[in-house]
Amino acid sequence: MRLILATSNADKIREIKEIYAPLMQDFALKILAWSELLEPFEIEENGTSFQENALLKSRAVFNALKAQGILEKRDIALSDDSGICVDLLGGAPGIHSARYSGGGAVENLEKLRGEVERLGGTSKAHYCACIGISSAQGDFSAHGFMYGKVIAQKRGSNGFGYDPIFIPSGFTQTLAELSGEEKNSISHRKIALENAHYILEALFKSF
């Protein structure tokens, strides 16, 4: 039984393997990056929500495996789509988080920091992650959220993306000031993966 991930990011793969260790043991599950089976290709993320984009990616990988004749009966493709949503910006950058400025991660952070400063220096915000799952049984999804606020001053040097300006609820530090272990214990992606665990378990039992 194989779980094919629509990512080649080593950190994401490690995190998924850690969270899904019980599934790997109970169902003799192999977790693979899609690049181990396919030549990576461009997937157009033209959905209007995290869910739509996550499912676009998982379906694309599932269908590519099928088209190339290397899809096994019990294979499942899994993807994720995530971003930050700022209340005073009407939920922006949202699904456009990775390309908010048209530049890279540094430019994205600076653009959002500037917008928050213009709006008074702080705003409620949340991170959202959606896990997309595609299989012979159909398509499914699961969400995870991390709530807090954004500030206009960058603080901390850990993490990446918008972490230096996001303070999660219950904390006084930004994500970039927390240790990797602290961040991962509350992350939106971890919550989404844990919620998706139940879907995967049901699918494996149905095969």
C-alpha positions, 0 to 999 in steps of 0.5 A: 500500500502506497501513499504518494505525496505531491511534494519533494520537500524533505521536511514535509515528507519527514513530518508526514512520516512521523505523524503517520507512523501508526498507519505505516505499521498497521497497514504496511504503508509506504510513503513516497514523494511523487518524484520517486515515481514520476517526473515532476510537472507543473500543476495549475493551482487555479482553484478559489479555495485551499480545498480546491487547490489541494484537490487539484494537486492530489488528483493531478498526481493520481491521474498521472500515475494512472496515465503512465500505468504505474498506479496500483489498486490501493495507491493514494495521492496526498497533497496540501495547500496552505496559507495565511489569512488576515482579517483586516485584509478580508482574508488576504493573502489567503490562497495567494500567500506563496505569490502575494508579492509576485516575488519570493518569500522575503518580498511576500513577508515585507508586503504583508508586514507593510500592509499590517503597518498601514492598518494600525500595526496588528490584526487577527489572522489565521493559518489554514492548511488543507490536505487533499486525498485522491484514491480509487474510492474518490476525493477527500479533504481535511482542514487544519487551522492555527489562530492568532494575530499578525504584527508589523514588526518582524521578530525571530529568526526561526521558521520561514514565510510569514512566521516572523510576524505571526503570534499564535493564540496563547503565546507572546512570541512569534512563530519565528521565536518558537523552537521547531518543536513548539511550532510543529506541535501547534501547526495548522499542517499538523492538525490537518494531517491528523484530521486526514489520518481518519480518512486514510485509515477508513480508506485502507480498511475499505480496500 
